[in-house]
Amino acid sequence: MELHGIDIAIIAAYLAAIIALGIWLSRRASKNLEAYFLGGKSLPWWVIGTSHGASGFDITGTMWFVTMMFTYGLKAAFIPWIWPLFDRVFRQVYLGAWIRKSGVLTGAEWMRTRFGTGIGGNLAHLSVVVYALVATVGFLGYAFQGIGKFADVFFRWDLSLGPFTSPEMYGIIILLLTTAYLLLGGWYSVVLTDLLQFALLAVASIFIAGVAMARVSPEALSQAVPDGWSRLFFGWRLDLDWSGIVEELNRKILDDGFSWFGLLISMMLLRGLLVSMAGPTPGYGIQHVLSTRNPREAALENWWMSIVQLIPRFLMIAGITVLGLVYFMPQIKEQLGQAAAAAAESGGKMAFDFEQVLPYVIRDFIPVGVVGLLMAGLLAAFMSTFDSTVNAGAAYVVNDIYKRYMHPGARERTYVRLSYAVTLLLVIIAIAVGMQIRSIHEITGWITGLLYGGYIAPNVLKWHWWRFNGPAYFAGMIGGIAAALAFPWIKALYPGLNPHISFVISFVASVLASGVVCLITRPDDEAVLRKFYRDVRPWGFWRPIREAIAREDPSIQANRNLGWDAFNVANGIVWQLMLMVVPVCLVIREWTTFWISLVILIATSVIMKLTWYDRLEPADDATKEAEEATS
């Protein structure tokens, strides 16, 4: 496809606008590290929440999820639990406020709040920096993989150069353009350009959903999919048979390991609860929380994030999926035939890249002018994720390595300039890693299975058990990271290994490492534990510390909100699921499920108002408490 001049002009205008915004913000962002990485903690919760939602509306993830919905139908609404998507509900209910009370710059610096500044605290701090950098490079490689595939469908120029394929060159160019405005404006650029990007994405999503509803009748959709595709609920087995329609999708279901769908979703839910209790991984998620003005706004930011991201995103996903199923199916079958012939000739395995459904649908079914708007919106989706991830990764290098260990007394301007260099270095590494990734689904499994698996044990225990110390945290994190990095070699030795086993491998490695080290080392300094408990007031196994504080201050009260928090999390997970199901059912016109889901969404919203929002700490008290914790 050759883009029309109008579409190219729209895309060029968008790119020029965000570069200009970065230049305009550069002076404000370069004052100091807090301004560059957290926007001076001056932005309101709804702005940060919108930015956070736009950052999660990434093009690579959208391509991946279109593939999931194309294959699994309405049941795919549960598949985002693999990340898990509902971790923001935990931050909304209680973890966001707990994190914000620390008043620090990064997740690694937060380790001082919990483990102090001694050997244990330094080890814990170092392990989070290592984890953050590994995760940042993984996410950036994941983003690079998607944007190259997407751009290559639309642009007519063959940019192949030496070892770089044309999709890779498109990815490199777009990464460098995104890096330009990020370097200039820092976190201000991230947040404020995200507002522009979200507006584009919302318009694009509504338009695509409208096109799908106008072009595809319920009858045409039902003829293109197997029985049960539009049903939300399921048994232990998937029981979705693509025979006679697209045989390759039956093979994909087996390769994904999703045949026992009910069992797998149950495992995702259990794992997701543990991952969510651990708190946000060190990346742009925790940076958004830390950049809010007080703990109350940290909670509200995460609530708003779910709304602004999920409703428009799933309108877009459902619209693209429906158009792909009805109109792109002949091309799929033709390309599958070509892939089968090539496989027979070479003796290899037949393969088709279902992740290309999204760009091909836009290419073939969206009119001139609107394509430019959609392209700008989807480039915005990529940029929102990419700029947030790079900014967070650079913060760990500059603040948590250079400033803390190498040159703590440097001028603020020096730190900001170093941030520019680190940002460029991370982009270069991301390109190198992204070129090694074979598929979006592969890197998604590595991140959600291995990296998250090793993160759970030390990060759940740090919140809820006073005896868990810095050395144990370090051991658990490094054990999990080692298992994640070693898995490709394990997979090479055992090619038939189920991809979902990767989580178990890293989780067990992390539990054993942290448990053994905790038992053979001493507890952390009691003064550090007392301050942490006073500032954050978590619930869990803190009785010895609370009693020690009570001997000096009888007014100290235990946090008795566990019951309310658990109830609000359960209600919030159902509420969030309905935010996805309602727009999908609207587009596919599954009216019975739509109305039931809408009623559940309204009911859970009312409950949330009464049991969560009305119980939030007042803004003045929250601000005062955060300032006291920081001091």
Summary of the structure (lengths in Angstrom):
residues: 631
radius of gyration: 24.1
end to end distance: 58.4
largest distance: 80.2
contacts: 2337
relative contact order: 0.16
helix: 78%
strand: 1%
